[in-house]
Each structure stands twice: as structure tokens, then as C-alpha cells.
Amino acid sequence: MVFTFKGQLDAFSEKQFKTFVTNNLKNDLPFVIDLTKIDFLDSSGLGALVQTAKECQKSKLGFTVVGNSRVAQTIKLVRLGDFLNLKSSLEDALNYLKN
């Protein structure tokens, strides 16, 4: 499954993001969080992504994040690229989940 988000992932949208993702974790399917249309990502958004990654690890679900250059730079700056399985394209993310 691919979830595409747009706008901002920050303190104001974090709760909505977490609720949406948590509800969809029940499907037990690997998924991609596509952030290529996100304009702004702050520490609250990063926290929500980390929490999602931890929940996926606990449930043994495949999970990866795709980000535009701004989002990818923010994630890499705090050294979460590997932990969030950050990929540069949707194709790379889908191939990662296949393996």
C-alpha cells in the first residue's frame, strides 16, 4: 500500500497523521509513506515517522519512506535515513519492500 501525504507534517498535522497510519497498520500489509508532496517537515513530523517505524518493527511490517529533496535532507540531517528506510523514489521504495 502507498500512502501519499501533501502539505505539512508538523505539530498541527502530526496527530492526524499518526491516527491515519495507526488505523492502517491493522491491515498487516507492507506500506510506503510518500512524502514527495510535503512542503515542510518539523521535529513533530519526524517523531511521528519514528513512532510509525517502531510500530512497524514491532509488528514485523515492511515500511519505507519516500521524500522529496527537502524532506530527505531533513531526515538525513538527523541521521534517520536508514532507520526510516528512506528511498529517493516510489519505484525504489516498492522494490525495497519486495525484497
C-alpha positions, 0 to 999 in steps of 0.5 A: 500500500502507498500512502501519499501525504501533501502539505505539512507534517508538523505539530498541527498535522502530526496527530492526524497523521499518526491516527491515519497510519495507526488505523492502517497498520491493522491491515498487516500489509507492507506500506510506503509513506510518500512524502514527495508532496510535503512542503515542510517537515518539523521535529513533530513530523519526524517523531511521528515517522519514528513512532510509525517505524517502531510500530512497524518493527514491532509488528514485523511490517515492511515500511519505507519512506519516500521524500522529496529533496527537502524532506530527505535532507531533513531526515538525513540531517538527523541521521534517520535515513536508514532507520526510516528506510528512506528511498529517493523514489516510489519505484525504489521504495516498492522494490525495497519492500519486495525484497 
